[in-house]
Amino acid sequence: MQSLKDKINNTRSSIIAIGFKPNANQVTILGSGFCVGKHGEILSAFHLSAKLTDEQKAGLLGMAMVKHDQELETYSWLPLEIVMTNEKNDLAVLRMKDYEKTLLKPLELDDSEKVEVGDEAYFIGFPYAAQLINDGFGITLIVNRTMISNIKRDGVDRNHPRNWLIVDAISNPGNSGCPVISTETNKVIGVMTIAFRTKSKTLQELDIREPMHIAGARPINLAKSLLK
C-alpha cells in the first residue's frame, strides 16, 4: 500500500502553472492546472483566462516539469491552447503543445458523487508562484492537506449532481485550477476554484483580505462531460 508521501510524489509531475506573457521579458502566472489526457490535455479553472484579451489567450503558456533528478525538478514554459470551457461550473480544458517534452502524465479521476463529509484529501498547485520566484525560492509546488467539510447541490433536489465540495483549508491565489485528490485513492475528486476571505480587522485602510480556512472545489464529475 502506497504511503501518502509516495502518492504525492507520483502526482507532482502532472501539475502545471498557467500564465501568459504581457511582454517579451515577463510571464504573469494566473493559476494551476493538471494533466487529464495522454495528448497533453489539461483541466483547470475557467476564470483564469476569462478576462484575458484574445491576444493574451493566444499566448497562454504552461509551466511543466521536464526533468526530475532526485530532489531537483526542472520546468519549462510551453504553449497552451484552450480546447473547451464551461463557464457555469468554472472549468476549462486546455492542451499543451509539445507535451512530449514534459513528464506530464494523466491523473486518474474519481467519482465525486461517492465523496463523503469527513473524507481526507490534499490539493497541489502553484500558489503565489511569481512571488516565490521573485523572493528567491524558485519554482515551488505546494501541497495542502485538508478534509471535506461540506457538500453542496443546486437547490434542494437530493438527486441533482453535486456542484461544490467545501474543504477546511486555506487556498491561496495561484491554487485555482489545481486538483483536489483523495488521500485514500489518490484520484482527483475536485478542481479548486474559490477561496473565502474576510476584510482585515488590523489593516482595514489597506483593504487586505485575510484567508479563512474555507475553500471550494468543483466536483470532478462536472468536468467529465467536457473531457469526452
N, C-alpha and C positions, 0 to 999 in steps of 0.2 A: 504494500500500500504506500503510495507516494506521500511524503510529508508536504506540509504547506509550502515550505521553502522550495522544494523541488517543483511544485505546481507553479509557483510564481516564476521560477527560473525558466520553465518551459513556455511561459506566456510572454516574456519580455520582448522577444524579437517580433512579436505580432502587433505591437503598439507603435503608432506613428504620431508625430506632431504635424499639425496642419497650419500652413501660413501662406503668405504671398509677398511679393517684392514691391514695395511702394516706390523704390528706386533701385538703381543698379548695385548699390553698396549696402543694402539693408533688407532684412527679412522680418516682417511682422508676424509673430506667432499668434494664431487665433484660438487653437484648442487641440484636441486629440482625436484619434480615430483608431480603428483596429481592423485587421485583415479578416475577411469572411469568405474569400474565394480563392481558387487556385490560379486565377489570372490577374491578381493584383487588385481585386475588389476590396474596397474599404467602406466600413459603416461608420457613420459619425452623426453629429447633430446638424440639422438644417440651419439653425440660426447663426452658425459660424460664418457662413457665406451669404446670408440673406441680404445684408446691407452693402455688399461689395458691388462695385461697378462691373459692367461686362468685361472691361479690360482687366480688372483685378481678378475676376473669376477665371479668365483665360490664363492668368498667370499663377494659379494656385500651385502650391508645392507641398510635398510631403517629406518629412524627415524620417527616414527608416534606417534600421540597423543593417549594416553591410558586412560587419566583421565582429566576431566575439571571441576574444582571446583571453581566457581566464577572466580576470576582473576588468579587462579593458574592452570597452564597447566603442565601435566606430560607426558613425552615422553619416548619411549623405542626403542632400536635398534632391528630390526627383519630381518631375511634373505630375500633377493630378488633374483629372477631368471629372466633371460632375456627370453622373450617369442618370440618376433619378432622385427625386425628392418627394417628401411627404410633409408639407408644412404643418398640417393639423397635428401630427404626432412628433414634429420637430426631429425628423430623421432624414438622412441623406445617404445615398450610395455614390461613392466615387471610385475611380480606377487609377491606380498608379502606373504610369508609363515606365518602361524599363524595370519592372518589378523583379525580373530575373537577376538583377544585380544585387538584390537585397536578400536578407534572411527571413523575409515575410513568410508566415505560414498561417493558414486559416484557423481561427479558434472555433471550437465546437459550440453549437447553440443549444441551450436547454429549453425546456417547456416552462415558460414563465407562469402558466396557469397552475402549476403544481407548487410554486413557491409559497411558503407559509411565513407568517409573522414569527420572528424568533430565529429564522434561518440565518446562518452566518455567511458573510460574503466579503469580498475585497474589490476595490477598484484601483486601476493602474493607468496613469496618464502623465501628462507634462504640465502640471500647474506652475504658474509663474516661470515658465521656461526661459523667456527672454531675460527676465530679471536675474535668474540664477546664472545664466551665461555671462551677463554683464558684471555680476558680482564675483566672477572668477571660479564658480563651481563647475562650469562646463555643462554639458548636456546631462540632465538629471531626471531619470524616470522615477516617479514617486508612487509608492504603494500605500493605500489606506485600508485598514481592516474595519469592518462595520457589521451591522445586523439589520435585517429587515424589520422596520418599526411599524409600518402600516402598509396596507394595500388598498388602492382606490380604484373605483369604477365610475364611469359616467352615469349620472342619475342614480336610481335606486334599484335597477334591474340586476339581480344577482347573476343572471346569465350573460350579461354584457361583458365583453372582453375587458380585462384589467387595463387601465390606462396610466397608472402610476405605481411605482414601488418607492416608498419613502424609507430612507435609511438614516441612522443616527450618527452621522459623521459630517465633518466639515469638508465641503467640496470647494476648492479654490479656483479662481479664474485660470483657464487652461485645461481643466479637467473635462469640460463639456465635450461630449463625443466619445469619452473613454468607456471601456466595458466595465460592467459590474458582474463579478464572477462568483459563482457558488464555491465556497471552500470545500464542500463535500464532493462535488462532481468535477470541478474545475471547468465548467461550461458557462457560457455567457447567459445571464438571466435578464440583463437590462443595459440600457445606454444612458449614461449620466447626462442630464440636460439642464438641471436647475439647482441653484443653491439659494438658501434663505439667509438674509442678513438684516440686521436691525441698525438703526442710526446710533452712532456712538454717543454715550452719555458723558464721556470725558472730553471729547473733541468735537462738540456739536458745530462749532464755527467752520470746521473743515468738511462737514457732512461725510465723515468716514463711515462706511458701512461695516460693522463688525459681524463676522460669521457666526451663525448659530449651528448647533450640532444637528442640523436637519438638511437633507438634500433629497432631490427627486430624480428618479431614472425612469425612462420609458421601458416597459416590459419588452423583452426581445421578441415575443410573438407578434408585436405590432410591426416589426421590421421584416418578418418572413415573407410577406406578400411582395415587398419591394425586391427582395433578393431572388425571387423566382424569375 
